[in-house]
Amino acid sequence: MVEIDYEFYSREGEQVGGRSKLVTVLNRICTSTLSRFACQVRTKGNFKWLDEHTVTIFCQYLQRIHHPCVMLKFDDEKPIKAFAEKVQSRLGSDKVQLRGTPRYSSTSLGRRIY
């Protein structure tokens, strides 16, 4: 399982809860290997447009870990869900399964995973 979520950082480099004035990062962790991936993104999300470079880099990472099938787990916010769906459409539903969790539930990614 690979958990994905957005994180935001202040000008001081501290993680903050809301949108950042400095940087927004797409983070993920593979729960079986504990390997991590982070990629700076332009914004948390625009539902009609996704950063193709970020999707490409993330897909390349998933291909390099050589799992026959990857479960992407994410909270059910539209921006991260749209990103996960774009990754699945690029690699195929036989390689990428999606698992959204209700926002703010005990199973969501509202906790800090890094």
ROZA-127699 format. One record per residue: residue in one letter; x, y negated, z negated of N, C-alpha, C in turn. Coordinates in pm, whole numbers, padded with zeros to 5 digits, always signed. Example, Ala and Ser with C-alpha at 12.3 -4.5 7.8 and 13.67 -1.06 7.14 Angstrom:
2
a+01319+00569-00780+01230+00450-00780+01320+00330-00780
s+01285+00225-00708+01367+00106-00714+01290-00003-00787
END
This chain:
114
m+00084+00117+00000+00000+00000+00000+00089-00124+00000
v+00050-00221+00079+00122-00347+00086+00025-00457+00044
e+00058-00528-00063-00025-00636-00114+00023-00767-00054
i-00071-00847-00002-00034-00975+00060-00116-01087-00001
d-00055-01204-00012-00124-01322-00063-00039-01445-00032
y-00103-01561-00041-00032-01687-00026+00011-01738-00162
e+00126-01805-00168+00171-01874-00288+00214-02015-00248
f+00211-02105-00345+00241-02245-00319+00348-02292-00416
y+00439-02376-00364+00550-02423-00444+00558-02575-00441
s+00593-02631-00555+00605-02777-00569+00740-02823-00515
r+00758-02953-00515+00886-03009-00472+01001-02966-00562
e+00968-02930-00686+01070-02885-00780+01101-02735-00764
g+01031-02668-00673+01054-02527-00651+00977-02437-00745
e+00885-02495-00823+00803-02418-00915+00677-02372-00844
q+00632-02250-00878+00506-02201-00821+00391-02278-00883
v+00299-02324-00799+00183-02399-00846+00056-02328-00800
g-00056-02359-00866-00180-02289-00837-00253-02337-00713
g-00237-02462-00675-00309-02516-00561-00220-02532-00440
r-00273-02599-00341-00193-02620-00220-00071-02706-00252
s+00036-02675-00187+00165-02735-00217+00194-02857-00131
k+00269-02949-00189+00317-03062-00110+00448-03027-00041
l+00511-02918-00082+00640-02882-00023+00630-02760+00068
v+00586-02647+00014+00591-02526+00096+00479-02428+00057
t+00428-02362+00159+00332-02253+00143+00400-02127+00195
v+00389-02018+00119+00460-01896+00151+00362-01780+00156
l+00376-01695+00258+00304-01568+00262+00395-01465+00197
n+00349-01408+00087+00428-01307+00015+00362-01172+00026
r+00442-01068+00018+00389-00933+00015+00485-00845-00062
i+00430-00737-00115+00511-00637-00182+00458-00499-00144
c+00549-00409-00111+00513-00270-00083+00512-00199-00218
t+00397-00150-00260+00386-00092-00394+00459+00040-00408
s+00488+00108-00298+00561+00235-00309+00712+00215-00315
t+00764+00116-00242+00909+00095-00238+00952-00027-00319
l+00856-00112-00357+00880-00239-00425+00960-00338-00341
s+00971-00313-00211+01038-00409-00124+00947-00531-00105
r+01010-00645-00086+00935-00771-00078+00958-00838+00056
f+00862-00923+00094+00869-01001+00216+00812-01137+00184
a+00876-01241+00228+00825-01377+00211+00852-01454+00339
c+00754-01530+00380+00769-01608+00502+00699-01742+00482
q+00773-01850+00505+00712-01982+00496+00613-01998+00610
v+00495-02052+00579+00391-02073+00679+00352-02220+00681
r+00290-02261+00791+00252-02401+00805+00142-02440+00708
t+00047-02349+00688-00067-02379+00602-00125-02248+00553
k-00210-02256+00451-00274-02135+00398-00359-02070+00505
g-00415-02146+00591-00491-02082+00697-00581-02177+00772
n-00595-02148+00896-00693-02211+00983-00760-02094+01052
f-00886-02076+01033-00953-01954+01075-00953-01935+01227
k-00940-02041+01304-00939-02030+01449-00799-02015+01505
w-00698-02048+01427-00560-02044+01475-00472-01986+01367
l-00396-01886+01400-00299-01829+01307-00160-01842+01367
d-00063-01865+01284+00074-01880+01329+00122-01748+01388
e+00134-01742+01520+00172-01619+01590+00310-01570+01547
h+00400-01661+01517+00534-01622+01473+00525-01544+01342
t+00444-01591+01248+00428-01523+01119+00370-01384+01139
v+00268-01373+01224+00207-01242+01253+00312-01149+01314
t+00389-01199+01409+00491-01118+01476+00596-01070+01377
i+00648-01157+01292+00750-01121+01194+00696-01017+01096
f+00573-01037+01050+00513-00944+00955+00492-00807+01021
c+00446-00805+01145+00427-00679+01217+00560-00606+01236
q+00664-00680+01267+00796-00619+01283+00842-00557+01151
y+00816-00626+01040+00852-00570+00911+00777-00439+00887
l+00646-00438+00911+00568-00317+00889+00617-00201+00975
q+00659-00230+01096+00713-00125+01182+00846-00073+01131
r+00926-00160+01070+01058-00119+01019+01049-00033+00894
i+00940-00041+00817+00934+00041+00695+00891+00184+00726
h+00849+00210+00850+00824+00345+00900+00718+00425+00824
h+00620+00358+00765+00508+00431+00707+00414+00467+00822
p+00361+00589+00826+00271+00627+00935+00144+00542+00937
c+00098+00502+00819-00019+00415+00807+00001+00327+00685
v-00031+00199+00698-00013+00103+00589-00150+00049+00550
m-00176+00047+00419-00296-00015+00365-00257-00157+00323
l-00320-00259+00385-00298-00398+00344-00406-00434+00243
k-00363-00472+00123-00456-00513+00017-00446-00664+00000
f-00561-00728-00007-00564-00874-00017-00691-00916-00088
d-00690-01038-00147-00815-01088-00201-00902-01132-00084
d-01028-01144-00107-01122-01159+00004-01143-01305+00047
e-01038-01387+00040-01046-01524+00091-01030-01520+00242
k-01099-01609+00311-01098-01608+00457-00959-01620+00519
p-00870-01708+00470-00740-01721+00537-00656-01593+00535
i-00647-01526+00420-00563-01407+00413-00632-01290+00482
k-00764-01286+00477-00839-01182+00547-00820-01195+00698
a-00824-01319+00748-00803-01343+00891-00662-01300+00932
f-00564-01327+00846-00427-01286+00876-00418-01133+00882
a-00476-01065+00783-00472-00918+00780-00541-00859+00903
e-00652-00917+00943-00724-00869+01061-00641-00888+01188
k-00568-00998+01196-00481-01023+01312-00368-00920+01318
v-00312-00886+01202-00207-00784+01197-00264-00649+01240
q-00382-00615+01190-00444-00489+01227-00475-00483+01376
s-00522-00592+01433-00553-00592+01576-00427-00578+01660
r-00316-00630+01611-00188-00621+01682-00132-00480+01677
l-00136-00415+01560-00073-00283+01543-00169-00166+01559
g-00299-00192+01546-00399-00087+01562-00452-00038+01428
s-00579+00000+01427-00641+00045+01302-00592+00183+01259
d-00526+00255+01348-00466+00383+01308-00338+00361+01227
k-00274+00246+01242-00150+00215+01170-00172+00123+01050
v-00278+00039+01056-00303-00059+00951-00448-00050+00905
q-00467-00018+00778-00599-00016+00715-00612-00141+00628
l-00732-00194+00615-00754-00315+00537-00835-00285+00412
r-00796-00350+00303-00869-00336+00177-00878-00471+00108
g-00993-00535+00125-01017-00662+00057-01077-00636-00080
t-01040-00718-00176-01098-00709-00309-01176-00837-00336
p-01284-00829-00412-01362-00950-00441-01275-01056-00508
r-01293-01178-00465-01217-01290-00520-01240-01301-00670
y-01134-01320-00744-01133-01336-00890-01174-01211-00966
s-01182-01095-00900-01212-00972-00972-01085-00920-01038
s-01101-00823-01129-00983-00769-01196-00893-00692-01100
t-00946-00652-00984-00865-00580-00886-00809-00670-00778
s-00839-00799-00785-00788-00889-00681-00643-00924-00711
l-00586-00999-00620-00445-01034-00634-00427-01168-00704
g-00522-01208-00785-00510-01334-00856-00393-01336-00952
r-00338-01221-00980-00222-01215-01067-00096-01240-00984
r+00007-01283-01048+00134-01306-00981+00203-01172-00959
i+00236-01137-00836+00295-01007-00807+00445-01015-00784
y+00505-01133-00802+00648-01146-00776+00722-01188-00898
END
